[in-house]
Structures are given as C-alpha cells and as structure tokens.
Amino acid sequence: MTSGALGRVETELPGLPEALRRVGEVILGDPAEAARSTIIALAERAGSSPATVTRFCRAFGFSGYAELRVALATETGRAAQAGWGAGVGHEIGPDDPLDSAIEVMAAADARLIQDTAAQLDSETVARVADAVVAARRVLLVGVSTSGNVATMLEGRLRRIGLPCWSAGDAHVALSDAALLGAGDVAIGISHRGRTREVMEALAEAGSHGATTVAVTSFARSPLAELADLVLTTASRETTFRLGGLAAVHSQLFVLDAVYVAVAQRTYERTNEAFERTISAVESHRVERG
C-alpha cells in the first residue's frame, strides 16, 4: 500500500495494540512532521521503540519506515495543494452557523472520498467486476445503513440487466446464499466487518462455491478474513455521523467503482438496457410546462 495511509490508520487505530496505537496517534497528530522524522525521533515521540514503528509499518502493508515516510510525504503534500484539510476534524456545535456546519461536512466528505480512492485496489475492483459479469446470480447482503447501500447497487445492476438481489433480513439472506453456487457472487457490506448476519450469509454462500466479496473499513476484520476478495472503505467520523453512518459515502463510492467497471465490460448491453428502461418509464414522467 503506497497511498491512502492516513485514512487507513485513522479507521483502524482503535483496534490496534496499545504500542502500535501510540505510533498511529503521533502520525495522525502531525502527518507532515512524521514524514520528516527519523524512525528514532518518531519512536521517542510515541514512547516506543524503532522496532515497534517497524511493526506498525508492516501492519499497514509497508516494507519499512522509509516507504511509510514517502507515502506520508506524498499524501500530505497532495492534501495541502488541494486544500483538503480545511474544516477536517472540526466539531459541529449546537450553536454553529449552518454555513459553517456545511463547510465542515463538505471538507470531511471530500477528504473521505479522496482517502477511499487512494486506498482502493483497482485490480481487486476489476476481479469483482469480472465475477459479477460472469455470475448467474449476484447477492448483496447488508444490515441497517449498509443494507440501504446494498439496495442502491442492486438497483443499478438490475437496471443494466444483471441478475442481482439484496437481502437485509437474516433468514432471507441465508436462504438466498444457500441457493448460490460456483460462479455466483455474494457481496457482504459491513463498516466494521463484524455484523453477524452479513458474516453468516457470506460464509453460507462461500460453502456452496460462490465467490465472496467483503466491503468493509477494516481489512483485518472477521468479514474480510472469510471473503475471497476484499474492498476497503475509508471512514471519517464527524459530529452526528458516527460509525456506519460515517462510512456510507465511501461504501457508495467503492460499489460505484464496481458498477462502472461492470458497465465497461458490458458496454453494448448496458447502453441497450438504458434505452429500453428509459423508454419503458417515459410515460410516467411529467412534461415540462
């Protein structure tokens, strides 16, 4: 991993061992300074050792501290140039002007999408898209907010003629998963990757030979561990948008990337489907006055 480092560190920080968490906190506290620091200086600021910093680097897919420094320097330089940091991390108070709250939201969401795009593995997206195009049946599983995201992708894939279903009820999800087989695809969506209903459905689908895909903010979560393919999302919590709510936009972005890749692979069929479906609903549109 050479990009999206800050987003991943921020997302996975609470689940790290204490020694690694201290290193992550120092990096997030001043990423630009961390990029300029030697491994000894960073270790001293974190109250740890160079060996701990090296373990931290490897936990996030870097070969060592030198590679992490390059990624941090690249990411902080790009953020400064684009002005992504404005408003990020600010809390929204009950008496804040609405214009100020909107500015904080816009900054956080813009940074969230940039973090997600930076860490998204295009090769994995391509493999998921290939599997979806070839599938006899595609099952999407999510609960609560993630279930709403699953329903949105279901609608998009159905619109271009792909056999796709979403399930938010545990019994329905398990029943649908049991009917999948080799060549089919099951996609499980869970911010923390610990939602039991989603994990059980993905495991059921996998036991029958289906290709399983996890969409989660935590690359080392139980859901990610049982999936064949993993797409990671960034998560940036803001006032009033915590946990799964903070990951919705990044989940939509990741799944939209899958949708676009599928549409590219079925270009002619997709255009024909658009024409037919637009024509079918045209009579229900109110003409402009």
C-alpha positions in Angstrom: 0.0 0.0 0.0 1.6 3.3 -1.1 -1.4 5.7 -0.7 -4.4 6.2 1.5 -2.2 5.6 4.5 -3.8 8.3 6.8 -7.3 7.1 6.1 -6.5 3.5 6.9 -4.6 4.5 10.1 -7.4 6.6 11.3 -10.0 3.9 10.6 -8.1 1.0 12.2 -6.5 3.0 15.1 -9.0 1.9 17.8 -8.4 -1.8 17.1 -4.6 -1.7 17.2 -2.5 -2.9 20.2 -1.6 -0.1 22.6 2.0 0.3 21.4 1.1 0.5 17.7 -1.8 2.8 18.6 0.5 5.3 20.1 2.6 5.4 16.9 -0.6 5.9 14.9 -1.7 8.7 17.1 1.6 10.6 16.7 1.4 10.2 12.9 -2.2 11.4 12.7 -1.4 14.3 15.1 1.1 15.7 12.6 1.5 13.7 9.4 3.8 16.2 7.8 6.2 16.2 10.8 6.1 12.3 10.8 7.1 12.3 7.2 10.2 14.5 8.1 11.1 12.5 11.2 13.6 9.7 11.5 12.4 6.4 12.9 14.2 7.1 16.2 12.6 10.5 16.6 9.1 9.1 15.8 9.6 6.3 18.2 10.6 8.7 21.0 7.6 10.9 20.4 5.4 7.8 20.6 7.1 6.5 23.7 8.0 3.3 21.9 10.9 1.8 20.1 12.1 1.7 16.4 11.1 -2.0 16.3 7.6 -1.0 17.2 7.5 1.6 14.5 8.7 -1.0 12.0 5.9 -3.4 13.2 3.4 -0.6 12.7 4.6 0.0 9.1 4.3 -3.7 8.3 0.8 -3.9 9.8 -0.3 -1.4 7.2 1.5 -3.1 4.3 4.7 -1.1 4.1 8.1 -2.8 3.8 9.5 -0.4 6.4 9.6 3.1 7.7 11.2 4.6 4.6 8.3 3.5 2.5 5.8 4.9 5.0 7.6 8.3 5.1 7.4 8.5 1.3 3.6 7.7 1.4 3.0 10.3 4.1 5.0 13.0 2.3 3.1 12.3 -0.9 -0.3 12.3 0.8 0.2 15.4 3.0 1.7 17.3 0.0 -1.3 16.4 -2.2 -3.7 17.4 0.6 -2.1 20.7 1.1 -2.1 21.5 -2.6 -5.8 20.6 -2.9 -6.9 22.2 0.4 -8.5 19.0 1.7 -7.6 19.8 5.3 -9.8 22.8 5.6 -12.5 22.0 8.1 -11.5 18.4 8.6 -11.6 17.3 12.2 -13.7 20.3 13.4 -16.6 19.6 15.6 -20.1 20.9 14.8 -21.6 22.7 17.8 -25.3 23.2 18.5 -24.9 27.0 18.0 -22.7 26.9 15.0 -24.0 28.7 11.9 -25.4 26.4 9.3 -22.9 27.7 6.7 -20.1 26.6 9.0 -21.6 23.2 9.6 -22.0 22.7 5.8 -18.3 23.7 5.2 -17.1 21.1 7.8 -19.3 18.4 6.3 -18.1 19.2 2.7 -14.4 19.1 3.8 -14.9 15.8 5.7 -16.7 14.1 2.8 -14.3 15.4 0.2 -11.4 14.0 2.2 -13.2 10.8 2.8 -13.7 10.1 -0.9 -10.1 11.0 -1.6 -8.9 8.6 1.2 -11.1 5.8 -0.2 -9.9 6.4 -3.8 -6.3 6.4 -2.7 -6.5 3.0 -0.9 -8.8 1.3 -3.4 -7.1 -1.6 -5.2 -8.2 -1.3 -8.9 -7.1 -4.9 -9.6 -9.4 -6.1 -6.9 -12.2 -4.0 -8.3 -11.6 -5.5 -11.7 -11.7 -9.0 -10.3 -15.0 -8.3 -8.6 -16.4 -6.8 -11.8 -15.3 -9.8 -13.8 -17.0 -12.2 -11.3 -20.2 -10.1 -11.3 -20.4 -10.1 -15.1 -20.0 -13.8 -15.3 -22.3 -14.7 -12.4 -25.6 -16.5 -12.8 -26.8 -14.6 -9.7 -25.4 -11.8 -7.5 -26.4 -11.5 -3.9 -25.8 -8.3 -1.9 -26.1 -8.5 1.9 -26.1 -5.6 4.4 -27.9 -4.6 7.5 -29.3 -1.2 8.5 -27.4 1.6 6.8 -25.2 -0.9 4.9 -28.4 -2.6 3.7 -29.5 0.7 2.1 -26.2 0.8 0.3 -26.7 -2.7 -0.9 -30.2 -1.9 -2.2 -28.7 1.0 -4.2 -26.2 -1.2 -6.0 -28.9 -3.8 -6.6 -31.0 -1.2 -8.4 -28.0 -0.1 -10.6 -27.1 -3.6 -11.6 -30.7 -4.6 -12.3 -31.0 -1.5 -14.5 -28.4 -2.8 -16.8 -29.8 -6.3 -16.9 -27.8 -8.2 -14.3 -29.5 -10.8 -12.1 -29.0 -9.2 -8.7 -30.8 -9.3 -5.3 -30.2 -7.7 -2.0 -31.2 -9.0 1.4 -31.2 -7.3 4.8 -33.2 -9.9 6.7 -31.0 -12.7 8.2 -33.3 -15.5 7.2 -33.8 -14.3 3.7 -30.0 -13.6 3.3 -29.2 -17.2 4.4 -31.8 -18.7 2.2 -30.6 -16.8 -0.8 -27.0 -17.6 0.0 -27.8 -21.3 0.2 -29.0 -21.3 -3.4 -25.8 -19.8 -4.8 -23.2 -22.0 -6.4 -19.9 -21.9 -8.2 -19.7 -18.9 -10.5 -22.2 -16.9 -8.4 -21.2 -13.9 -6.3 -22.1 -12.8 -2.8 -21.1 -9.3 -1.6 -21.3 -8.5 2.1 -21.2 -4.9 3.3 -20.3 -4.0 6.9 -18.4 -1.0 8.1 -16.6 -2.7 11.0 -16.8 -6.2 9.3 -18.4 -7.7 12.4 -22.1 -7.8 11.6 -23.1 -11.4 12.4 -25.9 -11.6 9.8 -23.6 -10.5 7.0 -20.8 -12.8 8.0 -23.1 -15.8 8.2 -24.6 -15.2 4.8 -21.2 -14.8 3.2 -19.9 -17.9 4.9 -23.0 -19.8 3.6 -22.5 -18.6 0.1 -18.8 -19.5 0.2 -19.6 -23.0 1.4 -21.6 -23.6 -1.8 -18.7 -22.4 -4.1 -19.8 -18.8 -4.7 -17.2 -16.0 -4.9 -17.4 -13.9 -1.8 -16.6 -10.2 -1.5 -16.3 -8.1 1.6 -16.8 -4.3 1.6 -15.5 -3.0 4.9 -13.4 -0.3 6.5 -11.4 -2.9 8.5 -9.1 -5.0 6.3 -8.4 -7.4 9.2 -12.0 -7.8 10.3 -13.7 -11.2 10.6 -15.8 -10.4 7.5 -12.6 -9.7 5.5 -10.9 -12.9 6.7 -13.7 -15.1 5.4 -14.1 -13.4 2.0 -12.3 -14.3 -1.3 -11.9 -10.6 -2.2 -11.8 -7.5 0.0 -12.7 -3.9 -0.9 -11.8 -1.4 1.8 -13.5 1.8 2.6 -12.3 4.8 4.5 -14.3 6.2 7.4 -14.2 9.7 8.8 -16.4 10.3 11.8 -17.9 13.8 12.3 -20.4 15.2 14.7 -23.8 13.4 14.4 -22.3 10.9 11.8 -20.6 8.1 13.7 -19.7 4.5 13.0 -21.5 3.1 9.9 -23.1 6.4 9.1 -19.6 7.9 8.6 -18.8 5.1 6.0 -21.8 5.4 3.8 -20.3 7.7 1.2 -17.2 5.7 0.9 -19.2 2.4 0.6 -21.2 4.0 -2.2 -18.0 5.2 -3.9 -16.4 1.7 -3.8 -19.6 0.0 -5.1 -20.0 2.7 -7.7 -16.5 1.8 -8.9 -17.6 -1.8 -9.2 -20.7 -0.8 -11.1 -18.7 1.4 -13.6 -16.3 -1.5 -14.1 -19.2 -3.8 -14.8 -20.8 -1.3 -17.2 -17.5 -1.0 -19.1 -17.3 -4.8 -19.6 -20.9 -4.9 -20.8 -20.9 -1.7 -22.7 -23.2 -2.5 -25.6 -25.7 -4.4 -23.4 -25.6 -1.6 -20.8 -26.5 1.1 -23.4 -29.3 -1.1 -24.8 -30.6 -1.6 -21.3 -30.6 2.1 -20.6 -32.5 2.8 -23.8 -35.2 0.2 -23.1 -35.7 1.1 -19.5 -35.8 4.9 -20.2 -38.4 4.2 -22.9 -40.4 1.9 -20.5 -40.9 4.6 -17.9 -41.1 7.7 -20.2 -44.9 7.8 -20.0 -44.7 8.3 -16.2 -42.7 11.5 -16.5 -44.5 14.8 -16.2 -43.7 17.0 -19.2 -42.2 20.4 -18.6 -44.8 23.3 -18.6 
